[in-house]
């Protein structure tokens, strides 16, 4: 066998500077898979299964399908590619082609703060000023009795979202805690004071549940993640956001006219240009991208 003392490589030991040959074989394999997945515009896990059908290609072409008037309001979408535009005390539901399907309006509770359409058959409408929670069906008709979190002992509820099995999550700003209530408004989960437990100041501005994980956004601290029991799991260090979307294994958000896709399992992040230079909020449902742009919601097909 060959062995040369002056060389850093030894055929006898199979090492380079003390590292085993298997180390370099493994590293080369990882680089090859990463290069190949990039060429295919698909991220892969170690089992070579595509991570998500929602993942954006690195180079994206957009085809405009429709423009939906928003009149300066906010919007959200559901996984059936419907659009919900809300402004003041009203909501209008559109399909992706811009056809208005249903509308809702209620002057009893002030302005609508947030609409959660993660379950297209049961929408949650949150009025922060009172506060009040109203549940709607897929025709935007009231589904059940509205309820005020103050009646359950949480008068300073600042955020609300739907939860699994017809539950609701609330954020109690007075006690810095997350509270989950079931369909009968019984408290099923309640965290401790999160500001004290995590030793950070908290001022969250967005709350959602997806696949039994709860995401609470703080524009300074990042995105705090909890399990379905309200147990703190981790913080995703993405700051400066007011909203985002989770679909599949990806978290989507827009910043500085770029659409970012943060993969929740691999912690990899890709960015692609937004359709318009003045893009506001962006949401993605399968092959469609929905973009808030000035006084409209623009719907694009993603190529």
N, C-alpha and C positions, 0 to 999 in steps of 0.2 A: 504494500500500500504506500501511497505517496504521503509524505508529511514534511512540511517545510516550516522550520521554526520561525523564520523571518516573516512568514505570511500570517495574516489574521484569520485565515480560513484553514481548517483541518479536515481532510477527508476521513481521518480516523475517528475524530470526535463528532464530526458533522455539526460543528458550531462556528459561529462568527462572533468574536469577542465574547464568548461564553454563552451565546444564545443558541438553542437547539435549532436544527434545520426545520423541524416541524413548525416553528414560530413563523418562519418566512413563507412556508407553503401556505399556512393559514392566512397570513396577511395578503399574499398575492391573490388568494381565492376571494377574499372580501373585496379587494380592489376590482377584480374582474366582474363580480356580481354588481357592484355599484355602477361601474362603467356601462354594463349591459342594460341595467334597469334605466339609467339615464337616457340611453339611446332609444329605449322603447317608450319613453315618457311615462313610465310606471314605476312606482316605488314598491319594493318587495321586502317581505320579512325573511327571516332565516329559513322558513319553510317554502319559500318561493311562491307563495300565494299572493295575488294582488291585495294590497292592504285595504283599499276602499274604492268603490265605484264613484265616489264623490270627488276624488282627487283631481285637481286641475292639471292639465298638461302644462309643460314649461313654456311652450309657445302657444298662445291662445288666439283664435280668430273668433270674432263675434258677429252674429247676424241679428240685426234688430227685428224683433217680431211685433212689438206693440209699445205704445206709450199710454200710461194710465194716469189721469190727472190726480195730483195729490194735494194741490192748493196749499202747499206749505206744511202739510201734516206729516205724520209718521206712517210707517208701514211694516208689515210682517208677511210671512208666507207660511204655507203648510206643505207637507210632503206630497200632496196631490197637485202641487204647482198653482194653487190659488193665491190670490193677493188680497190682503186686508189693509185698506187705507183708513186711518183714523185721525180725526181732527176735531177738537172741541168735544162734544158729547155724542158724536156719531161715528159709525163704522160702515164702510162700503166694501163688499166682497166682489172681486172680479176673477175671471179666469185669465189664463196667461195670454189670451188673444185680446184682452181689454174689454170684454163684455161684462157689464155689471150684472151680478146674479142676485144679490140680496143686500139689504141695508138695515141698520139698527141705530136707534137714537133714544137717549134717555136724559132728560133735563134735571133729574132729581139729585144727581150726585156730582155735578160739576164736570170738569174736563177729564177725559180718559187719559190716564198716565201710561198704560201699557196693555197690550193685547198678546196673550200667549196662545198660539195656534199649533203647538206641537202635536196636539190631538185634534185633528180636523173635525171630529164629531163632538168635541166638547171644548169650546174656547173659554178661556178665562179673561175677563175684562177687569182691570184694576183701576179704581179711582183713588188716587193717593190723598187728595185733600180732605176726604171725609173720615177715615178711609172706607171703601166699600168694595166688595168682590161680587161680580155678577158672572154667572156661567151661561153660555149660549150654546145652542146646537148648531148643526152645519147649515141651517137656514137663517142663522142669526136671531133665532127666537129664544127668549129666556127659558132656561132649563133649570128648574128648581128655584128656591127662594134666595134672593141676594142676602149676603150677610156682612155685618160690620165686625172686623176683628176686635174692635173695642169691647164688644159684648163678651168676647172670650178672654178679656184681660190684656189686650194688646193695642192700646189706643194710638201708639206711635209706630204703627206698621208702615214701612216705607217701600217695601217690595213684596210682590206676590207672584207665584207661578203655579202651574199645574204639577201634580205628582202622580205616580203610578197608582193604579187601583182607585181612581177618582179622588185622590187626595189633593191637598193644597199645601204648598210651602209658603211661609210668611217670614219676613225679616223684621224683628222687633228692635227698633233703633234705641228704645229706652234701655233695654237690657243687653243689647249687642248679641242677640241670639237668634238662631233659626228655629222655627216651630213648624212641625208638620201636623196637619189636621186631616182626619178621614172624612168620608162622605157625610157622616153624621155630625161633623164639627167637633169630634172628640180629639183631644191632643194625643197623638201616637208617638211623637218624637220631639224632644226639645234639647237643644245644646246648652252648655254652660255659657257664661259670658265669654264670647270669642275674643274680644279685645284683651281681656285679662289672660285667658288661656294661651293665646298666641303672642301676647306681649307686643301688640302693634296697635296703632290707631286705625279705626275702621270707619269708612264712609262709603259703603257699597252703593252702586247705582244700577245694577242689573243682576237678575236672578233667573236661573232656568234649571230644569232637570232633564236629563237625557240618558237613557239606558241605565237607570238606577244610580246615576251619579248626579250630584247637585253642584252647579257652577255658580259661584257668587263673585261678581266682578267688583274690584276696587281699583280705580284708575291710578292710584299711587302704589298700592301693594301688589297688584296683579290679580290673577284669577284664582280664587280659593276653591278647592275641590273637596267635596264631602261624599261619603257613601250614603246609601239609602236610609241609614239610621242616624245620619247627622254627624257621624264621626269624621273629624278632619283627616284628610288624606294627603294633600300636597298643595303647593301653590305654583301655578304656571307663571313664570316671570315675564308676562307680556303686560305692559302698562300703557296708560294713556287712552284706554278704550272706554266707550260708553255702551257698546253692545258688541255681540259676536254671535256666531251660529255654530252649533255642533251637529254634524251629520256623519254617520258612519264612524270612522276613527279619526276624522279630521275636524279641526276647529278653524273656522273661517272668519277673517276680519279684514277691514280695509283701513289703510293708513297711507297718506301721502300719494294718493292715486294709484296705489298698488293693492291687489288682492292677495292676501297671505293665506296659505294653507299650512297649519301647524298640525303635524301628525302626533296624536296623543300617546301612541305606543312607542314609536321610534324616536320621538322628540326631534324629528327633522322638520325643517320649514322651507317651503318654496314660495316664491312670489312671482306674480305675473301682472302685467299692466291691467288697469281697469279700462273698461270701454271708453270712458270719458275722462277728461282731465280734471273736471270738477265733481268727481264721483263722491257721493256721500255714503250712506250705509249701503252695504251689498249683502245679498243672500243668495245661496245656491241651492237649487232643488233639482237633483239629477242632472239633466243636460241643459238646464236653463239658469241663467244668471239674472237676478233682479237688482236693479241699481236705482237708488234715490238720486235724482239729478234735477236740481232746481225745483220746479213745481210739478214734476211728474215722476212716476216710477217707470223706468225703461226695462223692458224684458228682452233679453238676448239669448239666442241659441249659441251654445258653446261648441266650437269645433276643435 
